[in-house]
């Protein structure tokens, strides 16, 4: 695909990586404890600039409003419970990562085809 449509292949790969990161962020947010809801709302997937190279990066990012996520992740919070929401989300992805990556690719490809058909 890189020889036929290199720009489309690059965009498809970038979107697939972002979709996988979004899925991991969603899993981590679902496992997060909910008191005020700041932590759940603060877990996001963000693209990281790869400085023009062919590498695509997306990270799971927690907004500054939920700075305390580290304490809950590692069990240093007030209740002493180790939630490990990010570790569990990552392990869940690793368990069936190949299938989830393929599903993310299919989802992104389907969206891009629908959008291209609308444009004509």
C-alpha positions in Angstrom: 0.0 0.0 0.0 2.9 2.3 0.6 3.8 2.2 -3.1 0.3 2.8 -4.4 -0.9 5.4 -2.0 1.8 6.4 0.5 0.0 9.3 2.0 -3.1 7.2 2.6 -1.0 4.3 4.1 0.7 6.7 6.4 -2.6 8.2 7.6 -4.1 4.8 8.0 -1.2 3.6 10.2 -1.3 6.8 12.3 -5.0 6.5 12.9 -4.7 2.8 13.8 -2.1 3.5 16.4 -4.3 6.3 17.8 -7.3 4.0 17.9 -5.3 1.3 19.9 -4.2 4.0 22.4 -7.8 5.2 22.7 -8.9 1.7 23.5 -6.3 1.3 26.2 -7.2 4.7 27.6 -10.9 3.7 27.7 -10.1 0.4 29.5 -8.0 2.3 32.1 -10.7 4.8 32.6 -13.3 2.0 33.1 -11.0 0.5 35.8 -10.3 3.8 37.6 -12.0 4.3 41.0 -14.7 6.9 40.8 -15.0 9.4 43.6 -15.4 12.8 42.0 -14.9 11.6 38.4 -11.8 13.8 37.7 -9.6 10.8 37.1 -12.0 9.1 34.6 -12.4 12.4 32.6 -8.7 13.0 32.7 -7.5 9.8 31.0 -6.9 10.6 27.3 -5.0 9.2 24.3 -2.8 11.8 22.7 -0.6 11.7 19.6 3.1 12.4 20.1 5.1 14.2 17.5 7.7 11.8 16.0 9.6 14.6 14.3 8.7 13.8 10.7 9.9 10.2 10.8 7.8 7.2 9.8 7.2 6.2 13.4 3.8 6.9 14.9 3.3 7.4 18.6 0.3 7.8 20.7 0.4 7.8 24.5 -2.1 7.5 27.3 -2.0 10.8 29.1 -3.6 11.9 32.3 -4.5 15.6 32.6 -3.0 17.6 35.5 -6.3 17.9 37.3 -5.9 14.2 38.3 -2.3 14.4 39.4 -3.0 11.9 42.1 -3.4 9.0 39.6 0.1 7.8 40.5 -0.9 7.3 44.1 -3.9 5.2 43.2 -2.0 3.2 40.5 0.8 2.1 42.9 -1.3 1.7 46.1 0.0 4.8 47.9 -3.3 6.5 48.2 -5.3 7.1 51.4 -7.0 3.7 51.3 -3.8 1.8 50.5 -5.4 -0.2 47.7 -3.3 -0.7 44.6 -5.7 -0.2 41.7 -3.1 -0.6 38.9 -5.6 0.5 36.3 -3.0 1.3 33.6 -1.1 -1.9 34.2 -4.3 -3.9 34.0 -5.4 -2.1 30.8 -2.0 -2.8 29.2 -2.0 -6.4 30.2 -5.6 -6.8 28.8 -4.3 -5.4 25.5 -1.3 -7.6 25.5 -3.4 -10.7 26.1 -5.3 -10.3 22.8 -3.3 -7.5 21.3 -3.1 -8.9 17.8 -6.8 -9.3 17.4 -7.5 -5.8 19.0 -5.0 -4.2 16.7 -6.7 -5.9 13.7 -10.1 -4.7 14.9 -8.8 -1.2 15.3 -7.4 -1.3 11.8 -10.7 -2.6 10.4 -12.6 0.1 12.2 -10.3 2.9 11.0 -10.3 1.6 7.4 -14.1 1.4 7.4 -14.4 5.0 8.6 -11.9 6.2 6.0 -13.7 4.3 3.1 -17.1 5.8 4.2 -15.6 9.2 4.2 -14.0 8.8 0.8 -17.3 7.5 -0.6 -19.1 10.6 0.7 -16.6 12.9 -1.0 -17.0 11.1 -4.3 
